[in-house]
Amino acid sequence: MTGKMIKRIICDTCALIISMYATAQTDKTSALPEKWRLQDCIEYAKRENLDIRKSRLLIEEAEEEIALAKAARYPNLSFGANGSLQNSPWTEVGDKNTISGSYNLSSSVVLYEGGKLRMNRKLAQMNADIDKLNLSQTENNMTLSITEAFVNILYAAQSIYTGKSAIETDRELLRQREEQYRVGKCAEADVIEMQAVLASDSASLVGYQTSYESSVLQLKLLLQLDIAYEFVPDTIVRDFDVMAQMPNKIETYENALSFLPEIQVAQLSVKQAELQKDIARAGYRPSLNLSASVGTSHNTAGSGNQLKSNFGESVTLGLTVPIYSRRETKTAVRKAEIGISESEISYSNAKQNLMQTIETYYLNAVSSQQKYAAALVKLKSAKTQFDIVNQKYEVGKATSVDLIDEKDDLLDVEIELNQAKYNAMLYRLLLGFYAGEEISL
């Protein structure tokens, strides 16, 4: 094979690998939605998020530990063989070199160990159950984080819309001022002032757009999408009632206690600590082991059928009674008792944290609804006032300062309304999650 042919094969192989990689990336990208809804983000994260995938691997490890704990009650079996060469250079009888070998097949089983085998199996199952609950908790935390990031995107998108509307109004007012200046109905200072307002609102719009891009980036990071991927969120909110009645906070708390994985983990941790104490106390009890072996040996200095004549069998029943363990067992029991107290405190803390979270979400949701309702009234009044001052300005009964002030007041109310709306939306979704509702937009 010539050098040219080798280079050609290498180039073709590299091209094939690159093509296959590009095809795989294209297939993966084409499977993603064109516009991401909140539900799409949550479902994708549950499949692809690295923390969630790592939690699934921990469950697999726990299942292996269960299998290992179950296998501990069965006897083991091992085979051993030894060979040696002995040199006796000064011997005058027989061969100076002697080769010998021995072979052994042995097995042992624990008949009783103070109940440790049974309790270790139970402990391994508890560890697996906790790992499964930790996976659910990771999924829940990811769901809540994605929800918050997605609502921030909606708020930023609405702010951009509000900012663009303000700029359109500014341009129209500027056009009117320029027309009035041309016919001598207003001073040049009025035009310059309106230009400054337009520039200020344009700068605010840039800030809204930056906030939007930052929120999109945060969501992409949560989803662990490639930085080059063009992420387009679906910012259309369908049938969401911002003023919907809030779930009862007491019922929400009681419901969350029944299904939240972090609460169940705290409960299981208490039982796990109690089991650890039982395992430690088993150190006070005797243990009983049974072992058996068969073996034989031979050497070149012997005669006859050595493998048969040297064949032997043995059975051993061993009893171990602990008398003094240099305080190891007592310390293990005491540490387990401390672990029980720590687990009970963690369980109480988990319930208190849950209560605080639900109470905070509830108060924020209700407060945001009230602010939203008040902002709707203020917005209607601000629009009316702006129209009145604008008409007065056109007939010379109001100054440009008055008009700009009313326009700024209107913009402030619109921003206040948007903030209250999306805060109410966010906290209503989060509170609904703890009430057992599916998060959906």
N, C-alpha and C positions, 0 to 999 in steps of 0.2 A: 504494500500500500504506500503510495507516494505521499510526500509532505502536503501537496495541494489537496489531495483527497481527505487527509486527516483534518486539515483546516476547514474544509467544506463541511465535513460531518459535524465538527464542533460548532460552526456557525449555524448550521441548520438545527442542531439540538437546542442551542440557546434561543433561537428564534421561536422554536416550538414551545419552550418553557415560558417565554415571555407572552406568547399568544395565549397559552392555556391560563396563565395568571390573569391576563387582561379579561379573558372571557369569563373567568370565575368572578372577578370583581364586577363586571358588567351585569352578570346574572344576579349577583347579590344586590346591586343597586336597583336593578329593574324590578326586584321583588318588593322594594320599599314603596310606600304610598307617595303619590305626587304632592298631596297636601296632608300634613299630619294633624289628625284630631287628637284630643287628649287621650282617648281610649287606645289609639294606635301607639302612642308613646308608652303608655303603661304596659301594654301587651308586649311590645318590642323589648322593653327593659327587663321584663320577667324572663325573656328568652336569652338575651344577649349580655346583660350586665355582668361584669366580672365578679363583683361581690356576691351576686346571687349564684353564679356558676360555682364559685368557690364554696359556698354554703352547701351546694348539692354534693360536692366532693367530700365534704366533712361528714355528710350523712352516709356516704358509701364507706368511709373509714369506720364509722360507728357500727355499721352492719357487719363489717369484718370482725370487730371486737366482740360482737354478740356471738358470731360463729366460733370464735376462739374460746369464749367463756363456756359455751355449750360443750365444746370438744374436751374441756378439761376433766369432765367426769368419766371419760373413756380411758382405757389403758393405753399406754404407749408401747412401742415395739422397736427394738434396735438390734442391730447385728454388729459384732466387733470381731476383728481378726488381727493377730499379732504374729510377726515372724522375726526370728533372730538368728544370727550367725555367731557361734562361739569358737574361738581359735585357741587351741592348747598346744603350743609349739614344742613343749618339753615332754609330752606324753610319749611313752614307749609302746603303748598298747592301743590298737585301733586307729581310727582316723583322727587326725589332729583337728579337723574342722567339724563342728556339729551344727546342723541346721535344725531348728525347732519351730513349731507353730502352734497357736491355740486359736480356737474359734468359739464364739459365744453368741447366743441369741437370748435376749432378756426383755422382760416386760414388767411394768409396775402400774398400779392404779391406786388412787386415793379412795379409801372406803369411807372415811369420815374425817372432817377437818373443822369441826365446830360449826358446820353450816356455811362455811365460806364459799364453797362452790356454788351452792344455790343462790346465795346473796350476791355473789359476783355476777352471775347471769342476770339477776334482776337489776343490778347496778348498770350493767352494760346496756340493757334495754332502756333504762331511764336516760342514759347518756344519748342514745339514739333518738329518743322522744324529744329531748331538749334540743338536739341539733335540728330536728325537723321543725320545731317551734321557732328556733333561731332563723331558719330559712324563711318562714312565714313573716317573722318580724322584719327581716331585711327587705322582703317584698313590700311590706306595708310602708316602711320608712321611705323606700324608693317611690312608691305610689304617692305619698304625701309630698315629697320633695318635687316630683314631676308636676303635680297639681299646682303647687305654689309657683313654680317657674312658668308653667303654661298660662296661668291667670296673669302673671306679671307681663307676659307677652301681649295678652289681650288688652291690658291696661295701657301698655306702651303704644300699641297699635291705635287705640282710641285717642290717646294723647296726640299722636301724629295727625290723625284726622281733625281733631280740634285745632291743632296748630295750623294746619293748612287752611281750615275755614277762617281762622283769624287773619291769616295773610291775605286771603281773597278779599275779606272785608277791608283790610288796610289798603289794598291796591285800589279798591273801588273808591274809598274815601280820598285816597291820594289823587285819583283821577278827577274826582269832583273838586278838590282843592285847586288843582292845577288849572282846571277849566275856569273856576271862579277867579283865580289870580289873573288869568288872561283877560278877563272882562272887567277886572278891577274891583271885584266883590270881596276879596280877602288879601291879606298882606303876604309877602314872600315868606315871612317867618312862619305862617301857618303851614305852608307847603313843606318847608324844611323840617318843621316839627313832626309832620305826618310821615315824612321820609325816615325820620329817626325811629318813630314807632314801628314802621315796617321793618327796619333793620333789626330792631330789638326782638320782634316776634319771629323774624327769620332765624335769629340766633337761638331762640327758644326751641324752634322746630328742629334745629340741628341737635340740640340736647335730647329731644324726644326720640329722634332717630337713633342716636347713640345708645340711649337706654334700651330701645327695642333690640338693637343688634347685640347688646350685652346680655339681655334676657334670652335671646335665641342661642347665643353661645353657651350660656349656663345650661340650657336644656340639652344642647348637643353633647356637652360634657357628661351630663347625667346619663344620656343614652349611649355615650361612648362611640359616637359617630365620627367618621374621619373628618379632619378639619377642612378638607377640600370638598366635602359633600355639601351640596346646596340644600339646606334644610328650609322648607317652606311650611310654616304652621297654618292651619286652617283657623282664621280669626273670626269666623262667623259663629256667633253664639245662637244656638237653636233652642227655643222654648225654655229658657231659664228664667224663672220668676224670682227676681231679686228680693221682692217683698214677701216671699213664701214664709209660712209660719215655721218657726224654729222648733226642732225636736225638744221635748222636755229634758232639761239637763240632768235631772235625777234619774229618769228612765234611761237616758243615754249612758250615764255612768254605770248603772246596774247592768245594762246590756253589754257594755264594753268589758266589764269584769268577767263576763261569761265566755268571751271569745278572743280577746286580745292575747296574742302569743306571749308578750312580755309578762303578763299577769300569770299565765299558765306556767311559764318558765320559773317564775318566783315561787309558785306553789310546789312545783316538782323539785325545786332546789331544797325546800324544807324537807320533803320526803327523802330526797337523796342524802341529805345530811344525817337524817335519822337512821337510814340504812348503813351509812358509813360508821355510825356508832355501833350498830349491831355487828358489823364486820370486825371492828376493833375489839369488841367484847369476846368474839370467838377466839381471840388469843389466849383466853383463860381456860379454854376447853382442850381436852386431849385430842390427838389425831391418830388415825389408824391407817396404815398403808400395807398393801399386799404386793409382793414382787416375786417373780419366778424367772428362772433362767435354765438353759440347757447349753452344754459346752463340751468340747473335747480338745485334745492336743496330741502332738506327735513330735518325735525328733529322730534324726538319722542314726543316733547311737543306740536306739532301742531295737526291739525285734517284735515280730508278730503283727497282728492287726491293731496297731496303737489307737487309731481313731475309734475303734469299737471298744477296746478295753479301757481307754481313758474317758469314754463318754460318761457324762454325769448330769444330773438334774437337781434343782433345788427350788424350794418354795419358802418364802420368808414372810412372816406376818409381824409387822413392826408397830409398836404402840409408843407414842411419845406423850408424856404428861408434863405440862409446863409447871415448874415449881418456882423459879425465880428468873425473871427476864430482864433484870437491871432496869426496871420501871418502864420498859418499852411499851408494854401493853397498857399500863395505867395511863401513861402519857398520851397514847393513841386514843384511848377512850375519852380523856379529858379534852383533847383537841377536837374530837368529833362533837362533844357537847358544846364547845365554843362555836363550832361551825353551825350547829343547829340554831343557836342564838343569832348568829350573823345572818343566816338565811331568813329567819323570821323578821329581822329588822329590814332586810332587803325587800321582803314581801310587803311589809307595811309602807316602806318608801315608794314602792311601785304603785301601790293603790293611791297614796297621797299625790304622787306626780300625775297620775291619770286624772284624779279629781281636779287638780290645778289646771291641767291642760284643757279639760272639758269646760271648766268654769271660765277660763280665759277666752276660749273660742266662742263660747256662748255670749259673753259680755261684748266682745268685739263685733260679733255678728249683729246683735241687737242694736248696738251703738251705731254701726255702719248703716243699718236699715233706717234708723231715725235720722241720721245725717243725710241719707239719700232722699228721704221724703221731704226734709226741710230744704234741701238743695233744689228739688223740683219746683217748689213754691218760689224760692229765690230766683231761679232761672227765669220763670215766667215774668216775675216783676222786673228783673234786670233787662230782659228783652224789650219790655214795654217802655221802660225808662229810657233805654238807648234810642228807641225809635222816636220818642218825644223830643229828646235833646237834639237828635239829628235834624228833625223838622225845624226846631227852633233855630238851629245853627244856619240852616239854609235860608232862613228869612232874617238872619242877623240878630236874633234875640238870645243867642248863646255863643260863647267863645269856643275856639278850637280846643282849649284846655278842658272845658266842660265836656265836650264830645269825646275826647281821648280818655278822660277819667271814666265816663260811662262805659266806653268800649272796654277798658281794662277791667272794670268791675264785672262786666258780662263774661269776659274771658276767665276771670278768677272763679266765678260761680260755675262755669262749665268744667273747669279743672276740679273744683271741689266735688261736683256731681260725679264725675268720672271716678275720682278716688274713692268716694263712698260706695259707688256701684260695684266696683271690682273688689273692694275689701269685703263688702257684704257677700258677694259671690264666693270669694275664697273661703271665708269663715263658715259660710253655709255648707259648702262642700266638705270641709274638714270636719265640721260637727256632724254632718250626715254620715261620714265614714265611721265615726265612733258609735253612731246609732245603728250601724249595720247596713247602711245604704250603699249601693254601688256608686262610685264616683263617675259621673258622666256629664258631658257638655254637648 
